[in-house]
Amino acid sequence: MTLLGISGSPRRGGNSEEVLFSFLEGAAKKGCETEFIRLNELNFHPCQACDRCRDTGKCVIKDDMQLLYPKVATCDGLILSTPIFFGTISAQLKMFIDRFQCWWHAKYRLNRPFISSAEERPSFFICVGALKKKEYCESAEKAVEVFFNVVNLKSQGSLCFRGYDAKGSIGDDPQNLKKAFLCGEVFARKIVKSDGGSP
Ligand SMILES: Cc1cc2nc3c(=O)[nH]c(=O)nc-3n(C[C@H](O)[C@H](O)[C@H](O)COP(=O)(O)O)c2cc1C
């Protein structure tokens, strides 16, 4: 069982990544294999709305997203993490999400989704912002919820931490990372169960 953790932060080892790492550690403790990807280190472009994917469900842009499509299609669970930037998700994560417009066509026009909704494959969302504004997290959650729906991943919930700005400050309250670790453990159990194995 492979769990794919994708970070949308430009800050290596920043707050949202720390939360993601703890989550993945929790899942690994319960037997999941984990893979971590930092979008900021990939070479990819925003969706060009060229619509050349409408009859195939496949994006024609030849960049690093071509490595990510099969990973998302085959992972057993997907975790997305992002800092809050200007009241919503980072540009890196938005670019990643928009590039799944081809999957929108695959699902709604071609009736050939890359992931079957019947599988109920689990997903989870993590965000960290400096300000204690609930609306920012809600805005970020909304964007990611639309993505999870389009690609047929079933959201198991989210962890949104507010009030953390400086790099590493998320660890000032040790219960934050502990909570992420526990969420990872719970998430892993979900994967093991949906796979038919024993928890
Ligand atoms: C370009 C930019 C925009 C930001 N906008 C917001 C914002 O709108 N609301 C907020 O609460 N924090 C905002 N922040 C602060 C980050 O969300 C905060 O520092 C967070 O901890 C960064 O997470 P990271 O270390 O995972 O990148 C912004 C930071 C940057 C660099």
The ligand as an ORCA input file, in Angstrom:
! r2SCAN-3c Opt
* xyz 0 1
  C       3.393     34.774     -0.395
  C       2.877     34.488      0.979
  C       1.529     34.740      1.231
  C       0.998     34.437      2.484
  N      -0.336     34.652      2.707
  C      -0.883     34.294      3.879
  C      -2.277     34.463      4.098
  O      -3.023     34.966      3.266
  N      -2.803     34.069      5.285
  C      -2.024     33.500      6.245
  O      -2.565     33.130      7.296
  N      -0.683     33.330      6.080
  C      -0.103     33.717      4.916
  N       1.244     33.521      4.707
  C       2.066     32.898      5.775
  C       2.244     31.387      5.573
  O       1.022     30.731      5.356
  C       2.915     30.803      6.808
  O       4.201     31.350      6.954
  C       2.996     29.283      6.792
  O       3.444     28.825      8.048
  C       3.962     28.806      5.714
  O       3.936     27.408      5.652
  P       5.197     26.577      5.066
  O       6.324     26.773      6.036
  O       4.708     25.188      4.988
  O       5.486     27.150      3.708
  C       1.819     33.888      3.497
  C       3.198     33.676      3.220
  C       3.707     33.969      1.982
  C       5.179     33.714      1.700
*
